Amino acid sequence: MKHAFPYLKEARGSVINFASGAGISGEPGQSSYAAAKAGIRGLSRVAANEWGIYDINVNVVLSLVMTDKLAQWGKENPEMFRKNLDEIPLGRYGDAQKDIGKVCVFLSSYDAKYVTGDTLFIQGGVGMKT
């Protein structure tokens, strides 16, 4: 972000950082991971405060998306995969392009210029539980 700042300032751009619900929920065994993800949220909020005067908006996305690694893990651990899937109110993992990408396009558009310092949960409803 620091190195992109001059370009963001000139373009009145948008920053979208990605973190994880682990930085909010505090799952056992994830202390380092959760701390790093919470740090992304904190850093983003500071930037949103400091860079707002330049019309730069900064937000964080917490996504729950199907990946090749997740699909492979699901094949290797079908019971755990099913249990995790059952925790998602919409009953599925998100699609990177259809579900997550479109929200990011919105966040980087003029229509979202008044959205800054926020964390968006794009997790099929899992964020309601934190």
C-alpha positions as protocol buffer text, in pm:
chain_id: "A"
residue {
  index: 1
  type: MET
  ca { x: 0 y: 0 z: 0 }
}
residue {
  index: 2
  type: LYS
  ca { x: 281 y: 239 z: 86 }
}
residue {
  index: 3
  type: HIS
  ca { x: 441 y: 199 z: -255 }
}
residue {
  index: 4
  type: ALA
  ca { x: 107 y: 231 z: -436 }
}
residue {
  index: 5
  type: PHE
  ca { x: 8 y: 544 z: -242 }
}
residue {
  index: 6
  type: PRO
  ca { x: 137 y: 804 z: -493 }
}
residue {
  index: 7
  type: TYR
  ca { x: -59 y: 635 z: -773 }
}
residue {
  index: 8
  type: LEU
  ca { x: -367 y: 589 z: -559 }
}
residue {
  index: 9
  type: LYS
  ca { x: -352 y: 956 z: -462 }
}
residue {
  index: 10
  type: GLU
  ca { x: -324 y: 1067 z: -824 }
}
residue {
  index: 11
  type: ALA
  ca { x: -610 y: 840 z: -938 }
}
residue {
  index: 12
  type: ARG
  ca { x: -820 y: 878 z: -621 }
}
residue {
  index: 13
  type: GLY
  ca { x: -814 y: 502 z: -617 }
}
residue {
  index: 14
  type: SER
  ca { x: -938 y: 222 z: -400 }
}
residue {
  index: 15
  type: VAL
  ca { x: -761 y: -40 z: -193 }
}
residue {
  index: 16
  type: ILE
  ca { x: -914 y: -379 z: -126 }
}
residue {
  index: 17
  type: ASN
  ca { x: -724 y: -594 z: 121 }
}
residue {
  index: 18
  type: PHE
  ca { x: -808 y: -954 z: 196 }
}
residue {
  index: 19
  type: ALA
  ca { x: -807 y: -1103 z: 542 }
}
residue {
  index: 20
  type: SER
  ca { x: -984 y: -1390 z: 714 }
}
residue {
  index: 21
  type: GLY
  ca { x: -1262 y: -1447 z: 962 }
}
residue {
  index: 22
  type: ALA
  ca { x: -993 y: -1614 z: 1174 }
}
residue {
  index: 23
  type: GLY
  ca { x: -879 y: -1264 z: 1269 }
}
residue {
  index: 24
  type: ILE
  ca { x: -1220 y: -1206 z: 1425 }
}
residue {
  index: 25
  type: SER
  ca { x: -1336 y: -1541 z: 1558 }
}
residue {
  index: 26
  type: GLY
  ca { x: -1014 y: -1654 z: 1730 }
}
residue {
  index: 27
  type: GLU
  ca { x: -1027 y: -2022 z: 1637 }
}
residue {
  index: 28
  type: PRO
  ca { x: -811 y: -2249 z: 1854 }
}
residue {
  index: 29
  type: GLY
  ca { x: -468 y: -2325 z: 1714 }
}
residue {
  index: 30
  type: GLN
  ca { x: -463 y: -2025 z: 1480 }
}
residue {
  index: 31
  type: SER
  ca { x: -294 y: -1761 z: 1694 }
}
residue {
  index: 32
  type: SER
  ca { x: -29 y: -1649 z: 1444 }
}
residue {
  index: 33
  type: TYR
  ca { x: -267 y: -1665 z: 1147 }
}
residue {
  index: 34
  type: ALA
  ca { x: -543 y: -1482 z: 1336 }
}
residue {
  index: 35
  type: ALA
  ca { x: -302 y: -1212 z: 1452 }
}
residue {
  index: 36
  type: ALA
  ca { x: -179 y: -1153 z: 1098 }
}
residue {
  index: 37
  type: LYS
  ca { x: -532 y: -1131 z: 960 }
}
residue {
  index: 38
  type: ALA
  ca { x: -645 y: -897 z: 1238 }
}
residue {
  index: 39
  type: GLY
  ca { x: -338 y: -686 z: 1158 }
}
residue {
  index: 40
  type: ILE
  ca { x: -452 y: -648 z: 798 }
}
residue {
  index: 41
  type: ARG
  ca { x: -783 y: -512 z: 921 }
}
residue {
  index: 42
  type: GLY
  ca { x: -610 y: -269 z: 1159 }
}
residue {
  index: 43
  type: LEU
  ca { x: -365 y: -147 z: 896 }
}
residue {
  index: 44
  type: SER
  ca { x: -649 y: -97 z: 649 }
}
residue {
  index: 45
  type: ARG
  ca { x: -852 y: 107 z: 894 }
}
residue {
  index: 46
  type: VAL
  ca { x: -555 y: 333 z: 969 }
}
residue {
  index: 47
  type: ALA
  ca { x: -501 y: 384 z: 595 }
}
residue {
  index: 48
  type: ALA
  ca { x: -872 y: 458 z: 548 }
}
residue {
  index: 49
  type: ASN
  ca { x: -845 y: 729 z: 813 }
}
residue {
  index: 50
  type: GLU
  ca { x: -520 y: 878 z: 688 }
}
residue {
  index: 51
  type: TRP
  ca { x: -590 y: 856 z: 315 }
}
residue {
  index: 52
  type: GLY
  ca { x: -955 y: 964 z: 314 }
}
residue {
  index: 53
  type: ILE
  ca { x: -850 y: 1325 z: 264 }
}
residue {
  index: 54
  type: TYR
  ca { x: -709 y: 1215 z: -74 }
}
residue {
  index: 55
  type: ASP
  ca { x: -1037 y: 1046 z: -170 }
}
residue {
  index: 56
  type: ILE
  ca { x: -877 y: 702 z: -142 }
}
residue {
  index: 57
  type: ASN
  ca { x: -1106 y: 442 z: 7 }
}
residue {
  index: 58
  type: VAL
  ca { x: -964 y: 135 z: 179 }
}
residue {
  index: 59
  type: ASN
  ca { x: -1168 y: -173 z: 267 }
}
residue {
  index: 60
  type: VAL
  ca { x: -1117 y: -533 z: 368 }
}
residue {
  index: 61
  type: VAL
  ca { x: -1285 y: -840 z: 224 }
}
residue {
  index: 62
  type: LEU
  ca { x: -1323 y: -1161 z: 421 }
}
residue {
  index: 63
  type: SER
  ca { x: -1415 y: -1426 z: 169 }
}
residue {
  index: 64
  type: LEU
  ca { x: -1501 y: -1792 z: 186 }
}
residue {
  index: 65
  type: VAL
  ca { x: -1426 y: -1921 z: -160 }
}
residue {
  index: 66
  type: MET
  ca { x: -1390 y: -2259 z: -328 }
}
residue {
  index: 67
  type: THR
  ca { x: -1034 y: -2324 z: -443 }
}
residue {
  index: 68
  type: ASP
  ca { x: -859 y: -2622 z: -595 }
}
residue {
  index: 69
  type: LYS
  ca { x: -684 y: -2686 z: -261 }
}
residue {
  index: 70
  type: LEU
  ca { x: -1012 y: -2672 z: -72 }
}
residue {
  index: 71
  type: ALA
  ca { x: -1174 y: -2913 z: -319 }
}
residue {
  index: 72
  type: GLN
  ca { x: -880 y: -3152 z: -279 }
}
residue {
  index: 73
  type: TRP
  ca { x: -901 y: -3126 z: 100 }
}
residue {
  index: 74
  type: GLY
  ca { x: -1272 y: -3202 z: 73 }
}
residue {
  index: 75
  type: LYS
  ca { x: -1199 y: -3521 z: -119 }
}
residue {
  index: 76
  type: GLU
  ca { x: -944 y: -3626 z: 140 }
}
residue {
  index: 77
  type: ASN
  ca { x: -1162 y: -3527 z: 438 }
}
residue {
  index: 78
  type: PRO
  ca { x: -1524 y: -3569 z: 329 }
}
residue {
  index: 79
  type: GLU
  ca { x: -1674 y: -3570 z: 678 }
}
residue {
  index: 80
  type: MET
  ca { x: -1493 y: -3253 z: 787 }
}
residue {
  index: 81
  type: PHE
  ca { x: -1570 y: -3088 z: 453 }
}
residue {
  index: 82
  type: ARG
  ca { x: -1941 y: -3166 z: 492 }
}
residue {
  index: 83
  type: LYS
  ca { x: -1934 y: -3034 z: 849 }
}
residue {
  index: 84
  type: ASN
  ca { x: -1773 y: -2708 z: 733 }
}
residue {
  index: 85
  type: LEU
  ca { x: -2019 y: -2678 z: 447 }
}
residue {
  index: 86
  type: ASP
  ca { x: -2309 y: -2724 z: 688 }
}
residue {
  index: 87
  type: GLU
  ca { x: -2182 y: -2418 z: 883 }
}
residue {
  index: 88
  type: ILE
  ca { x: -2244 y: -2193 z: 580 }
}
residue {
  index: 89
  type: PRO
  ca { x: -2602 y: -2059 z: 585 }
}
residue {
  index: 90
  type: LEU
  ca { x: -2614 y: -2043 z: 204 }
}
residue {
  index: 91
  type: GLY
  ca { x: -2490 y: -2403 z: 190 }
}
residue {
  index: 92
  type: ARG
  ca { x: -2197 y: -2354 z: -47 }
}
residue {
  index: 93
  type: TYR
  ca { x: -1855 y: -2202 z: -83 }
}
residue {
  index: 94
  type: GLY
  ca { x: -1831 y: -1885 z: -285 }
}
residue {
  index: 95
  type: ASP
  ca { x: -1718 y: -1861 z: -644 }
}
residue {
  index: 96
  type: ALA
  ca { x: -1414 y: -1636 z: -686 }
}
residue {
  index: 97
  type: GLN
  ca { x: -1548 y: -1457 z: -994 }
}
residue {
  index: 98
  type: LYS
  ca { x: -1924 y: -1459 z: -946 }
}
residue {
  index: 99
  type: ASP
  ca { x: -1943 y: -1399 z: -573 }
}
residue {
  index: 100
  type: ILE
  ca { x: -1621 y: -1235 z: -459 }
}
residue {
  index: 101
  type: GLY
  ca { x: -1500 y: -1063 z: -777 }
}
residue {
  index: 102
  type: LYS
  ca { x: -1822 y: -875 z: -839 }
}
residue {
  index: 103
  type: VAL
  ca { x: -1820 y: -729 z: -490 }
}
residue {
  index: 104
  type: CYS
  ca { x: -1458 y: -620 z: -542 }
}
residue {
  index: 105
  type: VAL
  ca { x: -1551 y: -455 z: -871 }
}
residue {
  index: 106
  type: PHE
  ca { x: -1819 y: -263 z: -683 }
}
residue {
  index: 107
  type: LEU
  ca { x: -1577 y: -164 z: -404 }
}
residue {
  index: 108
  type: SER
  ca { x: -1334 y: -25 z: -661 }
}
residue {
  index: 109
  type: SER
  ca { x: -1604 y: 165 z: -849 }
}
residue {
  index: 110
  type: TYR
  ca { x: -1725 y: 523 z: -815 }
}
residue {
  index: 111
  type: ASP
  ca { x: -2050 y: 389 z: -666 }
}
residue {
  index: 112
  type: ALA
  ca { x: -1857 y: 274 z: -357 }
}
residue {
  index: 113
  type: LYS
  ca { x: -1646 y: 587 z: -300 }
}
residue {
  index: 114
  type: TYR
  ca { x: -1830 y: 653 z: 28 }
}
residue {
  index: 115
  type: VAL
  ca { x: -1742 y: 306 z: 161 }
}
residue {
  index: 116
  type: THR
  ca { x: -1414 y: 308 z: 352 }
}
residue {
  index: 117
  type: GLY
  ca { x: -1264 y: 146 z: 659 }
}
residue {
  index: 118
  type: ASP
  ca { x: -1516 y: -134 z: 638 }
}
residue {
  index: 119
  type: THR
  ca { x: -1482 y: -510 z: 648 }
}
residue {
  index: 120
  type: LEU
  ca { x: -1713 y: -696 z: 414 }
}
residue {
  index: 121
  type: PHE
  ca { x: -1798 y: -1054 z: 496 }
}
residue {
  index: 122
  type: ILE
  ca { x: -1849 y: -1239 z: 167 }
}
residue {
  index: 123
  type: GLN
  ca { x: -1887 y: -1576 z: 332 }
}
residue {
  index: 124
  type: GLY
  ca { x: -2235 y: -1702 z: 256 }
}
residue {
  index: 125
  type: GLY
  ca { x: -2356 y: -1591 z: 597 }
}
residue {
  index: 126
  type: VAL
  ca { x: -2074 y: -1733 z: 810 }
}
residue {
  index: 127
  type: GLY
  ca { x: -1986 y: -1381 z: 923 }
}
residue {
  index: 128
  type: MET
  ca { x: -2316 y: -1359 z: 1112 }
}
residue {
  index: 129
  type: LYS
  ca { x: -2171 y: -1604 z: 1362 }
}
residue {
  index: 130
  type: THR
  ca { x: -1875 y: -1387 z: 1465 }
}
